[in-house]
Amino acid sequence: MIISGQQKAYLYAGSTVLLWSTVATAFKLSLAHMSPLQLLLWADIASILCLGMIVAATGRFRLFRGYTARDLAGAAVLGVLNPFLYYVVLFFAYDLLPAQEAQPLNYTWAITLTLLSIPLLGHRVSGRELAGILVSYFGVVIIATHGRPLSLEFSNIGGVALALGSTVIWALYWIYNTRSKIEPVCALFLNFTVAFPFIFTVCLIFSGIRPPSAQGLAGAFYVGFFEMGIAFVLWLQALRHTRSAAKISSLIFFSPFLSLVFIHYIAKEPILLSTVAGLVFIVAGNVLQKTGR
């Protein structure tokens, strides 16, 4: 049986969505056995190993000879944003919030990207995109107030602020990453490698370096290999094989809903109706602002 390029694209994209759907559960289960900084340290090690093997196996190391010092320095700076700052903020958000709240709030990064592109890239926002932004953030309020948006009494204002703050860092990373001349997988390998000394130092000072439990280490390596490494490479493969990036990108909207299934049955969190309702608004807002371009 011969698989067409588009079928390969759907296979890669579907695998990516499945992996992304498990990470909220993996974050929460791992944080039950280690601190956010410890989780980031071991996950970063795993991602360096994973991406290093992919770069070596695909012959990408030879590409580094063609990059200038300025190219490499740019990738190094981006490594401070992601994974260092981004995952520090995100993991602390997951430490404070139920996974079913942190995951949908983090999913608003596409909306944040649109907002930041106005001052940083000079983009103009259409009325449809603005409506999408408002709809998404109404969903955020529904989730953060447990279905009482008019009360404005947030379940955990610190966790909500961190979850939304992580979207700012993630959006900034991708905005500045568009200027990078380095091949995407090589760039990600550099990002995670450069971030390691920063992560190690912060972990040493604020959390200490100690051997993790078997459960914690397994969770960290799952996050590092699959969420930080393999999923990104699979997504690039999906985009390379597809005839329509829009069709592939639309599959992303299945991820947060599938994630709730894993959160409920594996992380054992009872899913609130307000979470589902808020997530519907967030996804609807994403779709609305995407079609408004």
NORTAWO-V373682 format. One record per helix or strand. SS is the DSSP state (h for helix, s for strand). FROM is the first residue (numbers start at 1). TO is the last residue. If there is no record, write none. Layout:
ss;from;to
SS;FROM;TO
SS;FROM;TO
This chain:
ss;from;to
h;5;31
h;36;57
h;60;66
h;69;96
h;99;106
h;109;121
h;127;144
h;157;177
h;184;206
h;214;241
h;245;265
h;273;291
